Amino acid sequence: MLGLFAACTEKDKNNVSYSSFSKTEQLTVFRIDSVNDVYMRYPLRIRKNDSCLYVLDLLTSEYACHTFAYPTMEYKYSFAKKGNGPGEFIRVDDIRLNAEGECWTLDSNQSLISCFQYNSPNSLFKVVELDTGLVRTLDFVFYEDSLFIVPDYTGTCRFNILSSTGKILESHGQIPVKEKDANISDVAYGQAWRSYMSYNSDNGILAMAAQLGEVIELYSLPSGKLITVISGKNGEPKFEYIQGNMIPSGIMGYSDIFVGKENIYAIFEGHSFKDIINKTVTKEGGNQIYVFDLQGNPVKTYILDRYITGFSIDEETGIIIASDLNSDQPIVEYKMI
């Protein structure tokens, strides 16, 4: 079903502002992937290559990552055992696949990015200790095969490029806040502007989507220059600054983002913290996927029949594989129209 709405889009030198999308399409789940061989408490992130699907269970009691053959969804193995011992993980915040198809994990509590040998879930292939100048890294993407990009939470820049050994090589960008309060610390701004990341090596675009607002930043690498800031009607992250701490007071914004070859896709929630606190929000995640072109112009909105928190998108086949935390069958698939 197709709906048309009047969009209001304004663009200046480094900004795209919109209040709605000119095109809205409804999507219904066409396939539910059975993962009965593994119990997952909080399947937050999904990563996919040609033959495997990797799922991150954020609140696992045993293994954080699960591997399935795709598209058969045959269970293969689990890895990243939770614990405090050698080779174990306190908390895995994200997983990524590199160009060779290796799955890497980020443990924010231990400040480690780790790689497991392919098909050897109990054998760590490489462990990278992150630079001590970083503040509790919560996301990462690969850059030029052996380097990493991580967000900055000190408030002094937007992202850092790390060496293969985890050392800071370069820092880029600045928080795109319109009016900065001199009485609020840089670290508080860094916390308020926590963003999820995606990078596409084919077009060199890095996207950062704000968790607590309706703002997406696009950067061009290797220069690190800002392409544009995309702002919706909810705008910048809103927060109260109490005794040196940032307390969110606006909305839950984006929960995942993907930079494709043709477009940029982002899951948008839009729930206010007032509604969350009052428990009028009954679903976790968002049922909208915003689509922008590579210059940041709004293209369309997909409205889903479920609320999702993470996804993997294949532009060639038009398949979206998503995680629905509200269901006993949490891995679902959509076909983009």
MARDOVEX-114771 format. One line per 2 residues: number of its first residue (from 0); their letters; for each residue x, y, z of N, C-alpha, C. Coordinates in nm, 3 decimals. Example, Ala and Ser with C-alpha at 12.3 -4.5 7.8 and 13.67 -1.06 7.14 Angstrom:
BEGIN
0	AS	1.319,-0.569,0.780,1.230,-0.450,0.780,1.320,-0.330,0.780  1.285,-0.225,0.708,1.367,-0.106,0.714,1.290,0.003,0.787
END
This chain:
BEGIN
0	ML	0.085,-0.120,0.000,0.000,0.000,0.000,0.088,0.124,0.000  0.051,0.219,-0.078,0.133,0.338,-0.096,0.059,0.461,-0.049
2	GL	0.127,0.542,0.032,0.067,0.668,0.076,0.157,0.783,0.039  0.099,0.895,0.004,0.178,1.012,-0.033,0.152,1.124,0.066
4	FA	0.260,1.187,0.113,0.249,1.297,0.208,0.334,1.412,0.157  0.295,1.531,0.192,0.372,1.648,0.153,0.495,1.659,0.240
6	AC	0.610,1.665,0.178,0.734,1.677,0.254,0.777,1.822,0.257  0.838,1.857,0.367,0.892,1.992,0.381,1.042,1.977,0.401
8	TE	1.120,2.006,0.300,1.263,1.984,0.305,1.336,2.114,0.276  1.428,2.149,0.363,1.511,2.266,0.342,1.657,2.223,0.349
10	KD	1.740,2.284,0.267,1.882,2.247,0.266,1.967,2.371,0.258  2.062,2.381,0.352,2.162,2.485,0.341,2.296,2.417,0.323
12	KN	2.404,2.487,0.351,2.537,2.437,0.318,2.565,2.300,0.378  2.537,2.281,0.505,2.566,2.153,0.569,2.445,2.101,0.646
14	NV	2.324,2.118,0.591,2.207,2.079,0.668,2.090,2.043,0.578  2.023,1.934,0.612,1.898,1.897,0.548,1.794,1.886,0.658
16	SY	1.685,1.961,0.648,1.578,1.956,0.746,1.450,1.908,0.679  1.375,1.821,0.746,1.252,1.768,0.690,1.151,1.751,0.802
18	SS	1.024,1.752,0.767,0.918,1.726,0.864,0.841,1.600,0.830  0.851,1.555,0.705,0.784,1.432,0.663,0.850,1.382,0.535
20	FS	0.806,1.267,0.488,0.857,1.208,0.365,0.750,1.213,0.256  0.790,1.230,0.132,0.694,1.239,0.022,0.636,1.103,-0.015
22	KT	0.700,0.996,0.034,0.654,0.862,-0.003,0.658,0.772,0.119  0.549,0.700,0.144,0.540,0.606,0.256,0.489,0.473,0.204
24	EQ	0.558,0.364,0.242,0.518,0.232,0.198,0.503,0.139,0.317  0.397,0.061,0.318,0.369,-0.035,0.425,0.436,-0.169,0.391
26	LT	0.508,-0.226,0.488,0.571,-0.356,0.468,0.518,-0.456,0.571  0.491,-0.577,0.526,0.444,-0.685,0.611,0.545,-0.799,0.610
28	VF	0.567,-0.859,0.724,0.661,-0.972,0.732,0.623,-1.079,0.631  0.721,-1.123,0.551,0.692,-1.231,0.456,0.755,-1.363,0.500
30	RI	0.846,-1.355,0.599,0.908,-1.478,0.647,0.949,-1.460,0.792  0.921,-1.561,0.874,0.968,-1.567,1.011,1.074,-1.675,1.020
32	DS	1.194,-1.638,1.061,1.305,-1.734,1.065,1.305,-1.809,1.198  1.291,-1.939,1.192,1.288,-2.022,1.312,1.429,-2.039,1.367
34	VN	1.447,-2.003,1.495,1.576,-2.019,1.563,1.553,-2.096,1.693  1.475,-2.202,1.683,1.434,-2.278,1.801,1.549,-2.349,1.870
36	DV	1.660,-2.370,1.799,1.774,-2.440,1.859,1.849,-2.354,1.959  1.823,-2.224,1.960,1.892,-2.133,2.050,1.790,-2.042,2.118
38	YM	1.802,-2.030,2.250,1.717,-1.936,2.322,1.790,-1.802,2.331  1.727,-1.696,2.281,1.786,-1.563,2.285,1.698,-1.471,2.367
40	RY	1.760,-1.401,2.461,1.685,-1.312,2.551,1.665,-1.173,2.492  1.766,-1.124,2.416,1.761,-0.986,2.368,1.844,-0.976,2.239
42	PL	1.794,-1.034,2.129,1.869,-1.034,2.002,1.870,-0.896,1.937  1.974,-0.820,1.966,1.975,-0.678,1.930,2.030,-0.649,1.792
44	RI	2.139,-0.717,1.752,2.207,-0.685,1.627,2.213,-0.807,1.535  2.200,-0.781,1.405,2.206,-0.886,1.304,2.308,-0.845,1.199
46	RK	2.402,-0.935,1.171,2.499,-0.912,1.064,2.496,-1.033,0.970  2.514,-1.010,0.841,2.500,-1.117,0.743,2.606,-1.108,0.635
48	ND	2.658,-1.224,0.595,2.740,-1.231,0.474,2.670,-1.324,0.375  2.743,-1.378,0.278,2.678,-1.456,0.171,2.612,-1.583,0.221
50	SC	2.664,-1.643,0.328,2.614,-1.773,0.369,2.575,-1.784,0.515  2.607,-1.683,0.596,2.583,-1.693,0.741,2.512,-1.570,0.795
52	LY	2.435,-1.594,0.900,2.370,-1.487,0.974,2.423,-1.491,1.116  2.468,-1.374,1.165,2.522,-1.364,1.301,2.426,-1.277,1.382
54	VL	2.391,-1.325,1.500,2.297,-1.254,1.586,2.363,-1.227,1.721  2.357,-1.101,1.766,2.407,-1.062,1.896,2.294,-1.061,1.997
56	DL	2.309,-1.140,2.103,2.213,-1.142,2.214,2.274,-1.059,2.326  2.220,-0.939,2.346,2.280,-0.843,2.438,2.271,-0.889,2.584
58	LT	2.164,-0.959,2.620,2.142,-0.996,2.760,2.157,-1.146,2.784  2.245,-1.209,2.708,2.264,-1.352,2.722,2.318,-1.390,2.859
60	SE	2.290,-1.511,2.901,2.347,-1.563,3.024,2.463,-1.658,2.996  2.484,-1.692,2.866,2.592,-1.786,2.832,2.677,-1.736,2.716
62	YA	2.627,-1.745,2.593,2.702,-1.699,2.476,2.632,-1.578,2.414  2.712,-1.478,2.377,2.655,-1.355,2.324,2.623,-1.360,2.176
64	CH	2.692,-1.446,2.101,2.678,-1.446,1.955,2.638,-1.585,1.905  2.548,-1.586,1.809,2.497,-1.711,1.753,2.507,-1.705,1.601
66	TF	2.544,-1.818,1.543,2.567,-1.825,1.398,2.469,-1.924,1.336  2.409,-1.880,1.223,2.314,-1.964,1.151,2.351,-1.964,1.003
68	AY	2.329,-2.079,0.937,2.342,-2.082,0.791,2.225,-2.004,0.733  2.251,-1.932,0.625,2.143,-1.855,0.563,2.133,-1.892,0.415
70	PT	2.014,-1.918,0.364,1.882,-1.885,0.422,1.815,-2.000,0.499  1.880,-2.114,0.516,1.814,-2.228,0.580,1.791,-2.206,0.729
72	ME	1.869,-2.117,0.791,1.863,-2.087,0.934,1.900,-2.208,1.019  1.981,-2.296,0.964,2.034,-2.408,1.042,2.135,-2.354,1.144
74	YK	2.115,-2.389,1.269,2.206,-2.343,1.375,2.343,-2.406,1.356  2.448,-2.322,1.366,2.584,-2.370,1.348,2.661,-2.373,1.480
76	YS	2.677,-2.259,1.545,2.748,-2.255,1.672,2.727,-2.121,1.740  2.762,-2.116,1.868,2.759,-1.992,1.945,2.899,-1.962,1.995
78	FA	2.928,-1.835,2.018,3.061,-1.797,2.067,3.052,-1.670,2.149  3.166,-1.624,2.201,3.174,-1.510,2.293,3.104,-1.543,2.424
80	KK	3.165,-1.632,2.498,3.108,-1.679,2.625,3.111,-1.567,2.728  2.999,-1.551,2.800,2.990,-1.447,2.901,3.063,-1.489,3.028
82	GN	3.140,-1.396,3.086,3.211,-1.425,3.210,3.325,-1.329,3.232  3.397,-1.351,3.340,3.510,-1.265,3.376,3.644,-1.334,3.358
84	GP	3.644,-1.457,3.309,3.767,-1.532,3.295,3.840,-1.502,3.166  3.957,-1.563,3.145,4.035,-1.544,3.022,3.953,-1.586,2.900
86	GE	3.952,-1.500,2.798,3.879,-1.530,2.676,3.729,-1.518,2.688  3.681,-1.466,2.801,3.537,-1.447,2.820,3.501,-1.299,2.811
88	FI	3.371,-1.271,2.800,3.324,-1.136,2.771,3.224,-1.092,2.876  3.247,-0.973,2.930,3.154,-0.918,3.029,3.027,-0.870,2.960
90	RV	3.044,-0.799,2.850,2.928,-0.747,2.776,2.970,-0.723,2.631  2.902,-0.785,2.537,2.927,-0.761,2.395,2.824,-0.661,2.345
92	DD	2.871,-0.542,2.304,2.781,-0.434,2.262,2.754,-0.435,2.113  2.844,-0.493,2.034,2.821,-0.497,1.890,2.906,-0.605,1.826
94	IR	2.864,-0.648,1.708,2.942,-0.741,1.627,2.949,-0.685,1.486  3.061,-0.711,1.419,3.080,-0.664,1.281,3.151,-0.773,1.201
96	LN	3.125,-0.774,1.070,3.193,-0.865,0.979,3.289,-0.785,0.892  3.414,-0.833,0.882,3.509,-0.763,0.795,3.502,-0.816,0.654
98	AE	3.589,-0.768,0.567,3.587,-0.805,0.425,3.613,-0.953,0.405  3.683,-1.016,0.498,3.713,-1.160,0.488,3.602,-1.246,0.546
100	GE	3.498,-1.181,0.599,3.387,-1.256,0.657,3.408,-1.296,0.801  3.514,-1.245,0.866,3.538,-1.277,1.005,3.445,-1.195,1.094
102	CW	3.398,-1.255,1.202,3.310,-1.185,1.295,3.392,-1.133,1.413  3.382,-1.001,1.436,3.454,-0.935,1.545,3.351,-0.886,1.648
104	TL	3.392,-0.887,1.773,3.304,-0.846,1.881,3.364,-0.728,1.957  3.276,-0.645,2.013,3.319,-0.532,2.096,3.270,-0.553,2.238
106	DS	3.363,-0.560,2.333,3.330,-0.567,2.475,3.362,-0.430,2.535  3.257,-0.350,2.559,3.278,-0.214,2.607,3.334,-0.212,2.749
108	NQ	3.296,-0.308,2.831,3.343,-0.310,2.969,3.491,-0.337,2.980  3.543,-0.419,2.890,3.685,-0.451,2.892,3.765,-0.371,2.789
110	SL	3.696,-0.286,2.710,3.761,-0.207,2.605,3.841,-0.294,2.509  3.776,-0.398,2.458,3.840,-0.494,2.368,3.757,-0.514,2.242
112	IS	3.825,-0.523,2.129,3.765,-0.570,2.005,3.834,-0.702,1.972  3.756,-0.807,1.954,3.814,-0.941,1.941,3.760,-1.013,1.818
114	CF	3.842,-1.102,1.764,3.804,-1.181,1.648,3.820,-1.329,1.679  3.721,-1.407,1.640,3.728,-1.552,1.655,3.765,-1.617,1.523
116	QY	3.840,-1.726,1.531,3.872,-1.800,1.411,3.744,-1.854,1.349  3.737,-1.850,1.219,3.618,-1.897,1.149,3.593,-2.044,1.179
118	NS	3.470,-2.075,1.218,3.428,-2.211,1.254,3.502,-2.267,1.374  3.570,-2.180,1.451,3.636,-2.224,1.574,3.591,-2.132,1.687
120	PN	3.469,-2.151,1.736,3.410,-2.054,1.829,3.481,-2.043,1.962  3.561,-2.140,1.997,3.630,-2.135,2.126,3.774,-2.085,2.114
122	SL	3.812,-2.039,1.996,3.950,-1.997,1.973,3.956,-1.851,1.931  4.004,-1.766,2.020,4.022,-1.625,1.985,4.139,-1.611,1.889
124	FK	4.113,-1.545,1.776,4.217,-1.527,1.677,4.300,-1.402,1.705  4.232,-1.297,1.749,4.302,-1.172,1.775,4.224,-1.091,1.877
126	VV	4.295,-1.024,1.967,4.234,-0.936,2.065,4.302,-0.799,2.057  4.223,-0.694,2.040,4.275,-0.558,2.027,4.232,-0.478,2.150
128	EL	4.328,-0.425,2.223,4.299,-0.338,2.337,4.284,-0.194,2.287  4.172,-0.132,2.324,4.144,0.003,2.275,4.222,0.109,2.351
130	DT	4.254,0.216,2.280,4.331,0.328,2.335,4.272,0.376,2.467  4.356,0.403,2.563,4.311,0.449,2.695,4.250,0.589,2.690
132	GL	4.270,0.661,2.581,4.211,0.794,2.566,4.064,0.790,2.527  4.012,0.670,2.498,3.871,0.656,2.461,3.785,0.639,2.586
134	VR	3.660,0.684,2.577,3.565,0.671,2.687,3.462,0.565,2.650  3.466,0.451,2.714,3.371,0.340,2.701,3.309,0.330,2.561
136	TL	3.385,0.278,2.469,3.342,0.265,2.330,3.225,0.169,2.318  3.118,0.212,2.248,2.995,0.134,2.238,2.962,0.089,2.096
138	DF	3.045,0.127,2.000,3.019,0.086,1.862,3.150,0.092,1.785  3.156,0.024,1.671,3.275,0.028,1.586,3.238,-0.021,1.447
140	VF	3.313,0.026,1.347,3.303,-0.026,1.211,3.444,-0.041,1.157  3.458,-0.120,1.051,3.589,-0.139,0.989,3.617,-0.030,0.887
142	YE	3.746,0.000,0.872,3.790,0.101,0.776,3.920,0.055,0.713  3.922,0.053,0.579,4.042,0.010,0.505,4.094,-0.123,0.556
144	DS	4.004,-0.219,0.573,4.035,-0.358,0.609,4.089,-0.376,0.750  4.198,-0.307,0.784,4.265,-0.338,0.911,4.249,-0.228,1.016
146	LF	4.181,-0.119,0.983,4.161,-0.009,1.078,4.018,-0.009,1.131  3.997,0.065,1.240,3.865,0.074,1.301,3.821,0.220,1.309
148	IV	3.690,0.241,1.300,3.630,0.371,1.331,3.543,0.352,1.454  3.561,0.438,1.554,3.480,0.430,1.675,3.426,0.569,1.707
150	PD	3.308,0.578,1.767,3.255,0.709,1.806,3.333,0.767,1.923  3.324,0.898,1.937,3.391,0.966,2.048,3.287,1.008,2.151
152	YT	3.316,0.982,2.281,3.224,1.021,2.386,3.286,1.123,2.483  3.400,1.177,2.444,3.460,1.283,2.526,3.395,1.418,2.496
154	GT	3.327,1.427,2.381,3.265,1.552,2.340,3.357,1.645,2.266  3.481,1.604,2.242,3.578,1.692,2.175,3.583,1.668,2.024
156	CR	3.530,1.554,1.976,3.520,1.527,1.834,3.401,1.433,1.814  3.383,1.379,1.693,3.269,1.290,1.669,3.311,1.144,1.653
158	FN	3.428,1.122,1.591,3.473,0.983,1.576,3.624,0.979,1.563  3.678,0.861,1.595,3.822,0.838,1.589,3.852,0.723,1.494
160	IL	3.962,0.734,1.424,4.014,0.624,1.344,4.127,0.559,1.423  4.116,0.427,1.443,4.213,0.354,1.523,4.299,0.264,1.435
162	SS	4.420,0.240,1.480,4.510,0.147,1.413,4.462,0.004,1.438  4.527,-0.092,1.375,4.493,-0.233,1.395,4.524,-0.278,1.536
164	TG	4.603,-0.198,1.608,4.634,-0.230,1.748,4.550,-0.148,1.846  4.453,-0.072,1.794,4.359,0.000,1.880,4.401,0.140,1.920
166	KI	4.512,0.192,1.865,4.558,0.325,1.900,4.492,0.432,1.813  4.465,0.548,1.873,4.404,0.658,1.798,4.503,0.714,1.696
168	LE	4.462,0.711,1.569,4.543,0.768,1.463,4.494,0.907,1.423  4.362,0.923,1.413,4.302,1.049,1.371,4.171,1.071,1.446
170	SH	4.135,1.198,1.464,4.006,1.234,1.520,3.939,1.334,1.427  3.807,1.319,1.409,3.736,1.402,1.312,3.602,1.451,1.367
172	GQ	3.556,1.563,1.312,3.421,1.612,1.335,3.401,1.678,1.469  3.284,1.735,1.485,3.244,1.795,1.611,3.093,1.778,1.626
174	IP	3.046,1.779,1.750,2.904,1.762,1.776,2.827,1.876,1.708  2.727,1.843,1.626,2.657,1.949,1.549,2.548,2.018,1.629
176	VK	2.575,2.047,1.756,2.477,2.118,1.837,2.472,2.264,1.792  2.351,2.318,1.780,2.338,2.454,1.729,2.384,2.558,1.830
178	EK	2.347,2.537,1.957,2.387,2.631,2.062,2.442,2.551,2.180  2.570,2.562,2.204,2.633,2.487,2.312,2.638,2.571,2.439
180	DA	2.596,2.511,2.550,2.595,2.577,2.680,2.733,2.561,2.744  2.799,2.672,2.772,2.934,2.667,2.828,2.936,2.605,2.967
182	NI	2.821,2.598,3.033,2.814,2.541,3.167,2.798,2.389,3.167  2.779,2.333,3.049,2.762,2.188,3.036,2.892,2.128,2.982
184	SD	2.938,2.022,3.044,3.067,1.964,3.009,3.064,1.899,2.871  3.184,1.889,2.810,3.196,1.821,2.681,3.153,1.675,2.693
186	VA	3.186,1.611,2.804,3.153,1.469,2.822,3.001,1.450,2.825  2.928,1.543,2.890,2.782,1.534,2.892,2.725,1.544,2.751
188	YG	2.779,1.635,2.672,2.736,1.644,2.532,2.770,1.515,2.457  2.888,1.461,2.483,2.927,1.336,2.420,2.833,1.222,2.452
190	QA	2.786,1.217,2.578,2.688,1.115,2.618,2.554,1.138,2.550  2.509,1.262,2.549,2.378,1.294,2.491,2.374,1.263,2.341
192	WR	2.488,1.278,2.275,2.494,1.258,2.131,2.546,1.119,2.094  2.525,1.021,2.182,2.562,0.884,2.145,2.494,0.848,2.014
194	SY	2.571,0.794,1.919,2.517,0.765,1.787,2.560,0.626,1.740  2.472,0.562,1.663,2.506,0.436,1.598,2.570,0.466,1.463
196	MS	2.659,0.375,1.419,2.743,0.403,1.303,2.725,0.299,1.192  2.751,0.344,1.069,2.762,0.254,0.955,2.857,0.317,0.854
198	YN	2.938,0.234,0.789,3.033,0.284,0.691,3.030,0.196,0.568  3.031,0.258,0.450,3.036,0.185,0.324,3.165,0.222,0.251
200	SD	3.251,0.125,0.234,3.382,0.151,0.171,3.369,0.182,0.023  3.259,0.141,-0.042,3.243,0.167,-0.185,3.223,0.315,-0.215
202	NG	3.150,0.385,-0.127,3.128,0.528,-0.151,3.196,0.617,-0.048  3.261,0.556,0.053,3.336,0.633,0.152,3.251,0.714,0.248
204	IL	3.122,0.675,0.265,3.032,0.751,0.351,3.021,0.684,0.487  3.042,0.763,0.591,3.019,0.722,0.729,2.895,0.794,0.779
206	AM	2.800,0.719,0.834,2.678,0.777,0.890,2.674,0.755,1.039  2.627,0.857,1.112,2.610,0.849,1.257,2.468,0.893,1.290
208	AA	2.390,0.803,1.352,2.249,0.829,1.382,2.230,0.843,1.532  2.176,0.955,1.576,2.162,0.985,1.719,2.060,0.893,1.785
210	QL	2.099,0.834,1.898,2.009,0.748,1.972,1.899,0.827,2.043  1.930,0.951,2.081,1.837,1.030,2.163,1.781,1.151,2.090
212	GE	1.782,1.149,1.959,1.729,1.260,1.881,1.697,1.214,1.741  1.660,1.308,1.655,1.630,1.277,1.515,1.731,1.347,1.425
214	VI	1.857,1.307,1.443,1.967,1.368,1.370,2.059,1.258,1.316  2.095,1.271,1.189,2.193,1.182,1.126,2.301,1.269,1.065
216	EL	2.427,1.234,1.090,2.540,1.304,1.030,2.605,1.215,0.925  2.641,1.276,0.812,2.711,1.205,0.706,2.849,1.266,0.687
218	YS	2.952,1.179,0.687,3.089,1.223,0.668,3.150,1.150,0.548  3.244,1.218,0.484,3.317,1.160,0.372,3.456,1.120,0.419
220	LP	3.492,0.995,0.396,3.626,0.948,0.430,3.703,0.921,0.301  3.836,0.940,0.300,3.923,0.955,0.417,3.938,1.097,0.473
222	SG	3.876,1.198,0.412,3.898,1.335,0.458,3.837,1.361,0.595  3.731,1.290,0.628,3.661,1.313,0.754,3.573,1.437,0.752
224	KL	3.552,1.494,0.634,3.473,1.616,0.624,3.323,1.586,0.631  3.251,1.675,0.694,3.107,1.663,0.706,3.041,1.685,0.570
226	IT	2.953,1.591,0.531,2.875,1.607,0.410,2.748,1.686,0.440  2.674,1.639,0.539,2.551,1.707,0.578,2.503,1.656,0.712
228	VI	2.418,1.736,0.776,2.348,1.696,0.897,2.200,1.689,0.862  2.138,1.573,0.884,1.998,1.551,0.851,1.916,1.564,0.979
230	SG	1.824,1.657,0.984,1.747,1.682,1.105,1.598,1.669,1.079  1.531,1.585,1.161,1.386,1.572,1.155,1.318,1.665,1.252
232	KN	1.187,1.652,1.265,1.109,1.746,1.345,1.142,1.739,1.495  1.195,1.624,1.544,1.232,1.613,1.685,1.368,1.674,1.716
234	GE	1.447,1.697,1.613,1.572,1.770,1.628,1.678,1.704,1.714  1.759,1.789,1.777,1.875,1.745,1.854,1.835,1.667,1.980
236	PK	1.926,1.586,2.032,1.902,1.523,2.162,1.874,1.627,2.269  1.771,1.601,2.348,1.735,1.693,2.458,1.764,1.623,2.590
238	FE	1.819,1.701,2.683,1.855,1.642,2.811,1.861,1.748,2.920  1.854,1.701,3.044,1.874,1.786,3.160,2.011,1.755,3.218
240	YI	2.079,1.858,3.260,2.215,1.844,3.314,2.207,1.859,3.465  2.214,1.746,3.535,2.196,1.745,3.680,2.320,1.687,3.748
242	QG	2.386,1.770,3.829,2.505,1.728,3.904,2.607,1.658,3.815  2.630,1.717,3.699,2.732,1.666,3.609,2.689,1.549,3.523
244	NM	2.563,1.508,3.533,2.514,1.395,3.456,2.409,1.438,3.354  2.406,1.367,3.243,2.311,1.392,3.137,2.188,1.303,3.158
246	IP	2.069,1.362,3.172,1.944,1.289,3.190,1.857,1.313,3.066  1.832,1.212,2.983,1.753,1.233,2.861,1.613,1.283,2.893
248	SG	1.564,1.378,2.813,1.430,1.433,2.833,1.353,1.447,2.702  1.409,1.401,2.593,1.343,1.413,2.464,1.283,1.282,2.417
250	IM	1.345,1.221,2.316,1.291,1.098,2.258,1.400,0.991,2.248  1.356,0.866,2.233,1.441,0.761,2.181,1.436,0.774,2.029
252	GY	1.550,0.799,1.968,1.553,0.826,1.825,1.583,0.703,1.741  1.704,0.699,1.686,1.742,0.589,1.598,1.801,0.473,1.677
254	SD	1.777,0.350,1.628,1.831,0.232,1.695,1.928,0.153,1.608  1.934,0.180,1.479,2.032,0.116,1.392,2.034,0.192,1.260
256	IF	2.146,0.180,1.187,2.160,0.252,1.060,2.247,0.170,0.966  2.220,0.182,0.836,2.295,0.109,0.735,2.318,0.199,0.615
258	VG	2.445,0.213,0.575,2.480,0.287,0.454,2.496,0.188,0.340  2.407,0.195,0.242,2.415,0.108,0.126,2.486,0.175,0.011
260	KE	2.482,0.112,-0.104,2.543,0.169,-0.223,2.456,0.278,-0.285  2.324,0.268,-0.260,2.231,0.360,-0.322,2.163,0.452,-0.222
262	NI	2.136,0.401,-0.102,2.062,0.478,-0.003,2.114,0.452,0.137  2.063,0.531,0.230,2.092,0.515,0.372,1.962,0.480,0.442
264	YA	1.966,0.377,0.527,1.847,0.326,0.594,1.867,0.336,0.745  1.764,0.383,0.818,1.776,0.399,0.962,1.645,0.362,1.030
266	IF	1.653,0.281,1.137,1.536,0.247,1.217,1.507,0.362,1.312  1.385,0.415,1.306,1.348,0.527,1.392,1.239,0.485,1.490
268	EG	1.262,0.518,1.619,1.164,0.485,1.723,1.068,0.602,1.747  1.119,0.715,1.798,1.035,0.832,1.818,0.955,0.835,1.945
270	HS	0.980,0.740,2.039,0.906,0.739,2.165,0.963,0.846,2.259  0.876,0.925,2.321,0.923,1.024,2.417,0.958,0.955,2.548
272	FK	1.054,1.012,2.621,1.089,0.955,2.751,0.975,0.970,2.850  0.892,1.071,2.832,0.774,1.087,2.917,0.683,0.966,2.902
274	DI	0.658,0.925,2.777,0.572,0.808,2.752,0.638,0.679,2.800  0.770,0.671,2.784,0.841,0.551,2.830,0.832,0.539,2.981
276	IN	0.853,0.651,3.052,0.846,0.650,3.198,0.704,0.618,3.246  0.604,0.671,3.176,0.464,0.648,3.213,0.413,0.512,3.164
278	KT	0.499,0.439,3.095,0.469,0.304,3.045,0.352,0.302,2.948  0.339,0.411,2.871,0.240,0.411,2.764,0.298,0.353,2.635
280	VT	0.430,0.334,2.634,0.496,0.266,2.522,0.506,0.119,2.558  0.445,0.034,2.476,0.439,-0.109,2.507,0.532,-0.194,2.421
282	KE	0.593,-0.135,2.321,0.682,-0.209,2.231,0.823,-0.153,2.236  0.921,-0.242,2.226,1.060,-0.197,2.213,1.097,-0.185,2.066
284	GG	1.173,-0.081,2.034,1.216,-0.061,1.897,1.126,0.036,1.823  1.143,0.038,1.691,1.064,0.127,1.606,1.003,0.052,1.490
286	NQ	0.892,0.101,1.439,0.827,0.038,1.323,0.843,0.122,1.196  0.941,0.212,1.197,0.968,0.294,1.079,1.114,0.280,1.036
288	IY	1.135,0.263,0.907,1.269,0.269,0.849,1.273,0.391,0.758  1.353,0.491,0.796,1.370,0.610,0.714,1.476,0.581,0.607
290	VF	1.447,0.626,0.485,1.540,0.608,0.374,1.581,0.745,0.320  1.713,0.765,0.309,1.769,0.889,0.255,1.861,0.854,0.139
292	DL	1.882,0.948,0.048,1.984,0.926,-0.054,2.121,0.958,0.005  2.226,0.940,-0.072,2.362,0.954,-0.020,2.402,1.098,0.006
294	QG	2.316,1.194,-0.032,2.339,1.335,0.001,2.256,1.378,0.121  2.177,1.284,0.175,2.098,1.313,0.294,1.956,1.357,0.267
296	NP	1.913,1.358,0.142,1.777,1.399,0.110,1.679,1.285,0.142  1.564,1.316,0.205,1.467,1.212,0.238,1.407,1.150,0.113
298	VK	1.398,1.018,0.111,1.345,0.945,-0.005,1.208,0.886,0.026  1.199,0.807,0.134,1.074,0.742,0.169,1.081,0.690,0.313
300	TY	0.964,0.650,0.364,0.954,0.581,0.492,0.889,0.445,0.469  0.950,0.340,0.524,0.884,0.211,0.531,0.816,0.200,0.667
302	IL	0.688,0.168,0.669,0.614,0.144,0.792,0.598,-0.007,0.806  0.650,-0.063,0.915,0.650,-0.207,0.935,0.534,-0.251,1.022
304	DR	0.498,-0.379,1.010,0.392,-0.433,1.095,0.448,-0.487,1.227  0.578,-0.467,1.251,0.640,-0.503,1.378,0.736,-0.391,1.419
306	YI	0.773,-0.394,1.547,0.872,-0.301,1.598,1.006,-0.373,1.605  1.110,-0.314,1.545,1.240,-0.379,1.535,1.348,-0.290,1.596
308	TG	1.459,-0.353,1.634,1.571,-0.277,1.692,1.698,-0.285,1.609  1.714,-0.391,1.532,1.834,-0.408,1.451,1.798,-0.470,1.318
310	FS	1.884,-0.450,1.216,1.854,-0.508,1.085,1.980,-0.529,1.003  1.963,-0.612,0.901,2.063,-0.630,0.796,1.990,-0.610,0.664
312	ID	2.048,-0.529,0.575,1.980,-0.496,0.449,2.064,-0.540,0.331  1.999,-0.610,0.237,2.061,-0.648,0.110,1.990,-0.569,0.000
314	EE	2.056,-0.466,-0.051,1.993,-0.382,-0.152,1.970,-0.457,-0.283  2.057,-0.553,-0.314,2.043,-0.625,-0.440,1.919,-0.712,-0.443
316	TG	1.890,-0.780,-0.332,1.771,-0.866,-0.327,1.650,-0.795,-0.269  1.673,-0.680,-0.205,1.564,-0.606,-0.143,1.514,-0.668,-0.014
318	II	1.599,-0.748,0.051,1.559,-0.818,0.173,1.609,-0.744,0.296  1.519,-0.725,0.392,1.553,-0.674,0.525,1.536,-0.788,0.624
320	IA	1.642,-0.821,0.697,1.634,-0.918,0.807,1.641,-0.837,0.936  1.544,-0.853,1.023,1.532,-0.766,1.139,1.509,-0.846,1.267
322	SD	1.539,-0.779,1.381,1.517,-0.840,1.512,1.399,-0.773,1.581  1.304,-0.856,1.625,1.185,-0.809,1.695,1.192,-0.860,1.839
324	LN	1.227,-0.772,1.932,1.244,-0.813,2.071,1.112,-0.842,2.140  1.003,-0.807,2.075,0.871,-0.822,2.137,0.807,-0.957,2.107
326	SD	0.876,-1.044,2.034,0.817,-1.169,1.988,0.899,-1.289,2.033  0.832,-1.402,2.049,0.902,-1.527,2.078,0.974,-1.579,1.954
328	QP	0.939,-1.526,1.839,1.007,-1.558,1.713,1.069,-1.427,1.662  1.190,-1.395,1.711,1.240,-1.258,1.698,1.308,-1.222,1.566
330	IV	1.338,-1.319,1.479,1.407,-1.288,1.354,1.307,-1.295,1.240  1.285,-1.181,1.174,1.185,-1.172,1.069,1.245,-1.109,0.944
332	EY	1.177,-1.129,0.831,1.226,-1.075,0.705,1.117,-0.997,0.633  1.160,-0.889,0.566,1.074,-0.806,0.485,1.132,-0.795,0.345
334	KM	1.045,-0.770,0.249,1.088,-0.739,0.112,1.056,-0.591,0.085  1.162,-0.516,0.051,1.141,-0.376,0.016,1.070,-0.367,-0.118
336	I	0.974,-0.277,-0.126,0.896,-0.261,-0.249,0.977,-0.184,-0.351
END
